[in-house]
Amino acid sequence: METLNLRQESTLQIAVEKKAVSIPLYLYATVLASVSIMIGLVWDISWHTSIGRDGLLSPPHLAIYFGGVLAGIFSGIKVLMVTFSGSKQEKEESNKFWGIFYGSLGALFCIWGAFAMLTSAPFDDWWHNTYGLDVTILSPPHTVLLLGMITIQFGAMITVLSVKNRMEVKGIKDDKLSKELKIHFALASGFVITMLFTIASQYLSRHEMHNTIFYIVSSIIFPLLLVSASRSAPGKWGATSAALVYTIFLALMVWILPLFSAEPLLGPVLNPITNFQAFEFPLLIVFPAVGIDLITQKLGHKNAWLLSLLYGAVFLAVLLAVQWPFGNFLMSESARNWIFGTESWYFGSDPNWEFRFAYADWQVSSGVDLVKGLLIAFVVAYLSSRLSIRWGKWMKNVMR
């Protein structure tokens, strides 16, 4: 009888712990917000290259702001619920801030990101009214907006990892929950990669794929996300799944946006167009991502400094092997179709520019410059990977 009671108590305890370790509602809201934000972001870039000036409440802006508001509201509600009606255990598993409120670290990141995004809206409108059309993605208001977006996605990543880490500590096995966590983590980390690519896109276009600046910039941003994702993700293929989300999302936007009509509303119009112009086709980072995941699976326990060398070398070598020839392909006649979006061209640029589908001399690194540039890229990839290992270690220990 006593043994039966112990078993019942043990079963009840496991059930309570499973209930305590679950995906919070605001994470689902953040996933929906993320999709809305990312669609709005790429749509907004296409809007600027296809139509020109946009208003504060243009459709792409509304999609972006909707995502920010949605993530902020649901995260805020979660914080208020834990603060004013949460159990003692919920408060113990939360972070206390401002001396009053209790909330998870992921929810706090989402709230801060939403504030940053909404703050950028009137700033961006004033900027346009004062200075006119943006000539770069990284204008001051856009920088604030992008930082807010990244913060929301990072909040989603942290939320997933805190649930995953608590499951491991408590020894909970739940295949359905684990599968959900893998999907949410892939989406969040994949969208962070997409945003970082967007920020650095002026150095990562097809016209830069034979220039060492392309590989230096890539070595700064991609190993930082891919290595940390590989080492902290709920599954074995964290880097690969994040890279796949990035690839699929950008490819879909390349294919879908040109289906809709658009015409320039600003002059001069050197390239008359009748439909939305696509953003960049995704880079082939899924291949170095696979290499990074394989290193993590086979050698992830080795010395961090040696691992960083291996991560950096594999990332750069694989990216160079696939992206350099792919750059040639994107410039060729074979790529001038709806699949790769290379026919898209800014309405204010001359469509007959001699280097529209060819590399100019100043865009190609060779000889000593190529060797020197690739050595710099390797050192950068090494340092980025080392920082990412440290970051990944921190993310594996997030509990709140």
C-alpha positions, 0 to 999 in steps of 0.5 A: 500500500505504501509503495502504491502511494509513493508511485501515485505521488511520483506520478503526480509530481511528474505531472505537476512538473510537466505542467510547469514546463510548457510553452507559454502563450506569448511564444505562439504570439511572438511566432505570428508576430515574427512572420508578420514583421519579416514579411513587412520588412522585406516588403518594405525594402521592395516597396522602396525599390519599386514605388519609392516614398512610403507613408507612416501607415503604408501596408509594409509598415502596418505589417511590421508594427502589427508584429511589434504590438502583438509580441509586446502585448502578449509578453506584457500580459504574461509579465502582469499575470505572473506579477499580480496573480502568479504562484510562488514557483512562477515568481521564483522561475522569473526575473524581477525587474524595476523592483515590482514586476516578474517576468521571463527573460524572453518576455522582457526582450520581446517587450523591449523590442516592441518599445524600440520598434514603436519608437522608431515609427514617428522617428522614421516618418519625421526622417522621411519628411525632413530628408526624403527617400532613404538611400540606405537600409541603415538610416538611424530610424531603420537601425532602431527598428531593426534592433527592435525586431532582432530583440523580439526574435532573440526573446523568442529564442531565449523563451524556447531555450529556457523551456528546453533547459528546464526540461533537461534539468527536471529530466522530463521527456516529452517528444511532442513538446520537444518537436514544438521547441525545435520548430519555434527555435528554428523560426526565431533563429532563422529570422534573426539570421534574415535580419542580420543579412538584411542589415548587411545586404549592401555587402552581400549582393550578387555583385559582391560575391567575388569580393573579399568584403563579402566573405569578411562580412559573412564571417562576422555575422553568420558564424555568430548565429550558426555556431551558437544555434548549433550548440544550444538548439533543442535538436542536433541540427540547430544551425541547419534548421535556422539556415533553412528557415532563412533560405525558404523565407527569402526564396518565397519572398523573391517568388511572391512579391513580383506577382503584385503590381507596382509602379514608381511614384518618384522620379527620375524613373530610369527603369520603368517597372510594373510589379514589385521588385524582389529582394536578394536571393538567399545565400547558400549558408545552409551548406556551411551550416551543415558542416557546423552542425556535424562538427558540433555533433562529432567534436563539440566536447573539444577545447573551445579555442580549437573548435573555433578554428575548425568552425571558422575554417569550415564555414569560410571554406564551404561558403567560398566553395559554393558562393563564388561559383553561384555568383557566376551563375547569378550573373548568367543568362540561366539565372534571369528568371523568376526563380532567382529574381536577378531581373529585379532592378531599382526604378532609379537605376539604368537598366542598361548599365554594363555591369548589371549582369557582369562583374566590374574590375573593382568588384573582383578580388584577385592575387594578393588582395584575395589572399589577404582578404580571405585571411582576414575573413578567416581570423574574423570567422575564428573570433566570431565562432569563439564568441558564439561558443561562449554565447551558446554556453550561456544560452544552454544555462538560461532557465528563466 
